Every structure is written in structure tokens, then in C-alpha cells.
């Protein structure tokens, strides 16, 4: 019996639905920034360092860091919705 391996070509196209980008603020002064910790090693240390730099360099009012369930899973809709209600800007962040 012959087994075939199927590969996905990431350049082949796929879903052509265009999703508009969220509006970006001009600067971060006075904003609340959300960071999503992916649970990888040192992610918390990296994000705390970034949070302090955002406050010191860019005038960010506050940084909220939420930790997702596992690095191999996307953030839950509940976590994303809860963060969206608390922050002006958010980013998914990566640890080593």
C-alpha cells in the first residue's frame, strides 16, 4: 500500500476574504495597552520589561497582561473580549 504525504503550499492563496485593519492610534500617550502572554518560557519576564518600556518611553497609562491557556492554542474568545473592554491597544506577545 502506497501512502502519500500531502503538503500545504502557503503561497497557493486560500481564503480571499479581506478583513479591514483596526484603526491605529497616532501615539500611545495615555493609552492602556494589553499584551497576551503565550505561556512560553520567559514570556512573563519579557512582557513585564516591555510594559515598563511602554510606560517610560511612550507615556502609556497602564499595561494589562493576560495569560492565555497554552502556547499551542489560540486565546479564547472570552479572554479576547474581556481584554478588548479594558484596553485601547492590544498585541499578542511571544516568549522564548
ZIZI-V992698 format. One record per backbone hydrogen bond with DSSP energy under -0.5 kcal/mol. CO is the residue of the C=O (numbers start at 1). NH is the residue of the N-H. If there is no record, write none. Layout:
# ZIZI-V992698
CO NH
CO NH
This chain:
# ZIZI-V992698
4 6
7 9
8 10
9 12
12 14
18 20
28 31
31 33
31 61
31 62
32 88
32 89
33 64
34 91
35 37
35 66
36 93
37 68
40 43
41 96
42 46
43 47
44 48
45 49
46 50
47 51
48 52
49 53
50 54
51 55
52 56
53 57
53 58
54 58
54 60
55 59
59 30
62 33
63 65
64 35
64 66
66 37
66 68
70 73
76 80
77 81
78 82
79 83
80 84
81 85
82 86
83 86
83 87
89 34
91 36
